[in-house]
Amino acid sequence: MKEILSLAFIFCVSIYSYAQHTIQTPTGQIKTFQEKGVIKVTNIPYATANRFEKPKPVQGYDSPINSQQVSPACPQKERPLFSTMFGVEALDLMEQSEDCLNLSITRPNNELDSLPVMIWIHGGSYVSGAGDAVIFDPNQLVKDQNVIVVNVTYRLGLLGFLGGYNDIPANLGYLDILEAIKWVNKNIDSFGGDSHKITLFGQSAGGEAITQMMLIEESRGLFQNVIIQSAPLGLIFDREEMIQDMIRVAKEIPVHAPIDTLLNKQEEVLAAAKNYGLQAGMPLGNQYGEYPFPEESEVRGIWHKRAREVNILIGYTKEETTFFVPQIPKFRKISNLPVVGGGLKSILVGITTNKVYKKEAKAFAKNCSVDENNVYLYEIYWGSKTNGFGATHAIDLPLLFGDSSLWKDAKLVEGISAEEISDSSKRVCALWAQFARTGKIDSKGRIEGVLKYKEI
């Protein structure tokens, strides 16, 4: 009996040893683990920061990083619309913590080296989401395309995206993302990645954050390609008056208030932007003229100059704003009018999608098209024909993350078969990965039934 137990113990130890591997990085030792055919390491600290302070890069780890828990989310309010649209609670079972400056790495379970690296910047209007949320599971993308994906978590809401009052610096969330990109450059070669082949990709606010990274002098040379998905670039200018209205409310909040109090008061800060039209949909964000950003008048010129160093794939979905109809009372009321409601909804969706997403994406692509780089503009027209949302905002997420089983209860793709989701996902992931590997795709093309693109 003792011999059997001894053999069992040795077997278990050998399995554990096989499942884990210690990576020596410039910042310290990190233990990986195997999961569903990939190699992962989660919850890696890339920086530290006290509340309302600039992030400080982690210089070294006192002991090996050995975590199989997902990175905690930045504290946030629940957004019921998201759980309805995605079919799962995006932050289900996730810890929330102000100590959230962490990232996770997923690489293929093979011996390949010098792999292209894709850094995911999540969206959520700068008030919600997390890098390791279940809807951003990169396993399938990594396995099928032999790329490394890094999921970044950063500070949100008042903790990350409103400053310039009470000695609170502005733009802290953007500085968090910058530190994460620096960490990847320093350490990713140890995981078999190529630090000279880094692509930033992000959706919604995450896509907008990538355009902001292109304005920061310290980020030069840290990434070679960007994929900007459904960035609300129509909302990022002429915001100063709205910001000041929010600051007037925020400055009354005690700096050391309990986090629940801070989150409740944050709702009052956001409400201060309600009279600013479409901008009220994402009131937090960039504060130009505050470190590390230039004055607003310089932004387009800097984008044009920086584009010489970066290849760009940027785009939008055909019906972005149908996603938001359920949470805008006036929009919802018009949509429900008898006879004319459907037509009026289509007109409003067309106008708002163009204003918030399409128009500025096209302008950004044109402004950034120079002799030294490749720039492509895409439109996704894939979506459900029966759920009333169509090719809506966030429809690109099931095309990139998870597998079809993750999305089976999602209103977002209701009416689309699991087989169609899987097939469309594989084709989009292949295109994104090709761009990450080479910085270019065909000058013009389409994924039949899903998207079309062209070189600018």
CORNORKA-V975590 format. One record per residue. N is the residue number from 1. RES is the residue in one letter. PHI is phi in whole degrees, 0 to 359 (NA if undefined). OMEGA is omega in whole degrees, 0 to 359 (none if undefined). BURIAL is I if it has 24 or more other ideal C-beta (glycine too) atoms within 12 Angstrom, else O. Layout:
# CORNORKA-V975590
n: <N;N>
res: <RES;RES>
phi: <PHI;PHI>
omega: <OMEGA;OMEGA>
burial: <BURIAL;BURIAL>
This chain:
# CORNORKA-V975590
n: <1;2;3;4;5;6;7;8;9;10;11;12;13;14;15;16;17;18;19;20;21;22;23;24;25;26;27;28;29;30;31;32;33;34;35;36;37;38;39;40;41;42;43;44;45;46;47;48;49;50;51;52;53;54;55;56;57;58;59;60;61;62;63;64;65;66;67;68;69;70;71;72;73;74;75;76;77;78;79;80;81;82;83;84;85;86;87;88;89;90;91;92;93;94;95;96;97;98;99;100;101;102;103;104;105;106;107;108;109;110;111;112;113;114;115;116;117;118;119;120;121;122;123;124;125;126;127;128;129;130;131;132;133;134;135;136;137;138;139;140;141;142;143;144;145;146;147;148;149;150;151;152;153;154;155;156;157;158;159;160;161;162;163;164;165;166;167;168;169;170;171;172;173;174;175;176;177;178;179;180;181;182;183;184;185;186;187;188;189;190;191;192;193;194;195;196;197;198;199;200;201;202;203;204;205;206;207;208;209;210;211;212;213;214;215;216;217;218;219;220;221;222;223;224;225;226;227;228;229;230;231;232;233;234;235;236;237;238;239;240;241;242;243;244;245;246;247;248;249;250;251;252;253;254;255;256;257;258;259;260;261;262;263;264;265;266;267;268;269;270;271;272;273;274;275;276;277;278;279;280;281;282;283;284;285;286;287;288;289;290;291;292;293;294;295;296;297;298;299;300;301;302;303;304;305;306;307;308;309;310;311;312;313;314;315;316;317;318;319;320;321;322;323;324;325;326;327;328;329;330;331;332;333;334;335;336;337;338;339;340;341;342;343;344;345;346;347;348;349;350;351;352;353;354;355;356;357;358;359;360;361;362;363;364;365;366;367;368;369;370;371;372;373;374;375;376;377;378;379;380;381;382;383;384;385;386;387;388;389;390;391;392;393;394;395;396;397;398;399;400;401;402;403;404;405;406;407;408;409;410;411;412;413;414;415;416;417;418;419;420;421;422;423;424;425;426;427;428;429;430;431;432;433;434;435;436;437;438;439;440;441;442;443;444;445;446;447;448;449;450;451;452;453;454;455;456>
res: <M;K;E;I;L;S;L;A;F;I;F;C;V;S;I;Y;S;Y;A;Q;H;T;I;Q;T;P;T;G;Q;I;K;T;F;Q;E;K;G;V;I;K;V;T;N;I;P;Y;A;T;A;N;R;F;E;K;P;K;P;V;Q;G;Y;D;S;P;I;N;S;Q;Q;V;S;P;A;C;P;Q;K;E;R;P;L;F;S;T;M;F;G;V;E;A;L;D;L;M;E;Q;S;E;D;C;L;N;L;S;I;T;R;P;N;N;E;L;D;S;L;P;V;M;I;W;I;H;G;G;S;Y;V;S;G;A;G;D;A;V;I;F;D;P;N;Q;L;V;K;D;Q;N;V;I;V;V;N;V;T;Y;R;L;G;L;L;G;F;L;G;G;Y;N;D;I;P;A;N;L;G;Y;L;D;I;L;E;A;I;K;W;V;N;K;N;I;D;S;F;G;G;D;S;H;K;I;T;L;F;G;Q;S;A;G;G;E;A;I;T;Q;M;M;L;I;E;E;S;R;G;L;F;Q;N;V;I;I;Q;S;A;P;L;G;L;I;F;D;R;E;E;M;I;Q;D;M;I;R;V;A;K;E;I;P;V;H;A;P;I;D;T;L;L;N;K;Q;E;E;V;L;A;A;A;K;N;Y;G;L;Q;A;G;M;P;L;G;N;Q;Y;G;E;Y;P;F;P;E;E;S;E;V;R;G;I;W;H;K;R;A;R;E;V;N;I;L;I;G;Y;T;K;E;E;T;T;F;F;V;P;Q;I;P;K;F;R;K;I;S;N;L;P;V;V;G;G;G;L;K;S;I;L;V;G;I;T;T;N;K;V;Y;K;K;E;A;K;A;F;A;K;N;C;S;V;D;E;N;N;V;Y;L;Y;E;I;Y;W;G;S;K;T;N;G;F;G;A;T;H;A;I;D;L;P;L;L;F;G;D;S;S;L;W;K;D;A;K;L;V;E;G;I;S;A;E;E;I;S;D;S;S;K;R;V;C;A;L;W;A;Q;F;A;R;T;G;K;I;D;S;K;G;R;I;E;G;V;L;K;Y;K;E;I>
phi: <NA;299;296;295;298;296;296;297;296;298;298;297;296;294;297;298;295;292;288;246;215;266;258;267;249;301;266;144;276;225;264;264;219;260;207;49;84;231;253;227;214;239;60;269;292;253;201;230;197;284;306;63;244;295;290;245;297;290;273;184;257;292;218;302;286;217;236;245;264;293;296;293;277;295;306;198;279;291;243;304;302;294;295;293;290;266;80;220;283;304;251;305;67;276;290;243;205;291;273;237;276;226;220;231;237;233;227;294;272;209;263;296;233;52;280;296;243;241;261;270;251;284;261;129;59;64;233;211;101;196;302;262;304;301;286;246;291;267;306;294;302;294;295;286;248;53;236;259;244;247;260;251;249;218;288;235;56;295;290;230;224;209;211;87;211;49;62;268;294;278;64;296;298;294;294;301;299;301;296;297;296;298;299;300;302;285;243;290;301;295;261;87;269;250;290;256;222;251;243;272;222;197;237;60;301;295;292;298;300;294;297;289;301;291;267;269;301;293;270;298;84;273;208;248;224;224;239;251;252;51;283;280;291;286;249;262;247;55;250;299;296;297;300;294;295;291;297;300;278;295;293;275;276;303;301;256;300;305;298;296;297;299;292;294;291;302;298;292;296;296;295;294;263;295;270;253;61;298;298;295;290;212;286;277;156;295;233;294;85;251;311;258;259;284;295;303;295;264;301;296;295;290;304;299;291;292;299;298;254;222;275;229;238;228;188;204;261;294;230;312;277;299;303;264;305;298;254;244;307;295;298;294;297;297;297;270;297;295;68;267;302;298;294;296;299;299;294;296;298;298;294;288;298;295;291;276;240;295;303;285;296;295;295;298;299;295;296;266;277;230;297;275;224;244;229;231;240;237;226;268;243;282;172;288;266;234;267;87;252;62;277;266;304;78;294;286;295;293;279;239;233;69;232;300;293;297;259;298;255;275;302;307;240;302;98;256;290;300;295;292;300;297;295;295;298;301;287;290;301;296;292;299;293;300;295;294;286;239;76;206;223;302;295;203;183;204;257;308;82;236;205;227;210;208;282;262>
omega: <179;180;179;179;180;178;178;180;179;179;180;179;181;178;181;180;180;184;182;178;182;178;174;179;176;181;179;182;179;180;178;172;181;180;173;174;177;174;185;163;187;171;179;177;175;179;175;178;168;181;176;176;178;180;175;182;174;182;181;180;181;178;183;173;184;184;172;176;179;179;178;176;170;180;185;175;176;178;186;180;184;180;177;184;184;177;177;171;189;182;183;177;179;172;172;185;173;175;192;184;184;176;177;184;175;178;179;180;178;184;182;183;179;182;174;185;179;181;183;175;187;176;182;177;181;176;183;179;178;183;184;175;186;181;177;180;186;189;184;177;182;183;186;190;179;173;171;176;177;178;186;171;184;182;185;173;180;179;186;193;168;180;181;178;178;180;177;178;174;167;183;180;177;178;174;182;178;180;178;179;177;180;180;179;184;194;193;177;180;180;181;177;178;183;175;179;184;178;169;172;184;185;178;178;177;175;177;179;179;176;178;177;181;180;188;182;182;182;182;179;184;177;186;182;174;173;188;188;173;177;180;185;176;183;193;180;177;184;191;181;178;179;180;176;177;180;180;176;186;185;178;181;177;184;184;178;174;187;178;177;180;181;177;179;177;178;176;177;179;179;179;180;191;182;184;172;184;180;178;178;175;188;180;179;187;171;182;183;175;181;6;189;176;171;183;182;183;192;185;178;179;175;182;180;182;182;178;184;190;171;191;168;185;179;188;174;187;185;186;196;172;179;189;181;183;184;176;187;181;178;182;181;179;182;183;178;179;175;188;186;182;179;179;177;180;179;180;178;179;181;184;176;179;185;185;190;192;188;182;175;178;179;178;180;181;181;185;179;181;184;188;185;174;180;181;178;181;170;175;177;178;177;181;177;186;186;179;181;178;181;191;174;179;178;177;182;176;176;185;191;178;172;187;180;179;189;189;181;185;174;182;184;179;182;177;183;178;180;180;177;182;181;180;179;182;183;178;178;179;180;179;181;176;178;179;180;192;184;179;173;178;183;178;180;178;165;190;179;186;184;173;180;176;175;179;none>
burial: <O;O;O;O;O;O;O;O;O;O;O;O;O;O;O;O;O;O;O;I;I;O;I;O;I;O;I;I;O;I;I;I;I;I;I;O;O;I;I;I;I;I;I;I;I;I;I;O;I;O;I;I;O;I;I;O;I;I;O;O;I;O;O;O;I;O;I;O;O;I;I;I;I;I;I;I;I;O;I;O;I;I;O;O;I;I;I;I;I;I;I;O;O;I;O;I;I;I;I;I;I;I;I;I;I;I;I;I;I;O;O;O;O;O;I;I;I;I;I;I;I;I;I;I;I;I;I;I;I;I;I;I;I;I;I;I;I;I;I;I;I;I;I;I;I;I;I;I;I;I;I;I;I;I;I;I;I;I;I;I;I;I;I;I;I;O;O;I;I;I;I;I;I;I;I;I;I;I;I;I;I;I;I;I;I;I;I;I;I;I;I;I;I;I;I;O;I;I;I;I;I;I;I;I;I;I;I;I;I;I;I;I;I;I;I;I;O;O;I;O;O;I;I;I;I;I;I;I;I;I;I;I;I;I;I;I;I;O;I;O;O;I;I;O;I;I;I;O;I;I;O;O;I;O;O;O;O;O;I;O;O;I;I;O;I;I;I;O;I;I;O;I;I;O;O;O;O;I;I;I;I;I;I;I;I;I;I;I;O;I;O;I;I;I;O;O;O;O;I;I;O;I;I;I;O;I;I;O;I;I;I;I;I;I;I;I;I;I;I;I;I;I;I;I;I;I;O;I;O;O;I;O;O;O;I;O;O;O;O;O;O;O;O;O;I;O;O;I;I;O;O;I;I;I;I;I;I;I;I;I;I;I;I;I;I;O;I;I;I;O;O;O;I;I;I;I;I;I;I;I;I;I;I;I;O;O;I;I;I;I;I;I;I;I;I;I;I;I;I;I;I;I;I;I;O;I;I;O;O;I;I;I;I;I;O;I;O;O;O;I;I;I;O;I;I;I;I;I;I;I;I;I;I;I;I;I;I;O;I;O;I;O;O;O;O;O;I;O;O;I;I;I;I;I;O;I>
